[in-house]
Amino acid sequence: MSLLANAPLVAAFVATLLAQVFKVALVLLTERRWAFDRMLETGGMPSSHSASVTAVAAAIGVTSGLDSPLFALAVVFAGIVMYDASGIRRAAGMHAQLINDLVQELAHLFDDGFQPTVLKTLLGHTYPQVLGGALLGVATGIAVAL
């Protein structure tokens, strides 16, 4: 059996790619600039994490049935990932922003040779970003699996 015949796996990759492309498109629409770097970043609308795990769950639901233990496992896994993306990872991004602000405020205290690394702040997602990714993922999972 070929990997390309594995609908849940293909759905996850397609949903992730679509979510990342949508991020670039949204920046283009809202800020009128190309931001190809968004293709490789976490955070933002829609959540690629949510898109990938819900695509897997939806494709498993279509191929194995909604009453299968595998579908149940995929739904629970998707819930944990989405909770983490909107909770823990989002909080980590907010903490990183606060640390960056503090470092900038206290920059005059550092030695001339020492330059702290700016922490990445776009880590997690808001609830609408998670929902957007989840809807994209379900649609992609169903489309790929049918």
Secondary structure, 3 states (H helix, E strand, C coil): CCHHHCHHHHHHHHHHHHHHHHHHHHHHHHHCCCCHHHHHCCCCCCCHHHHHHHHHHHHHHHHHCCCCHHHHHHHHHHHHHHHHHHCHHHHHHHHHHHHHHHHHHCHHHCCCCCCCCCCCCCCCCCHHHHHHHHHHHHHHHHHHHC
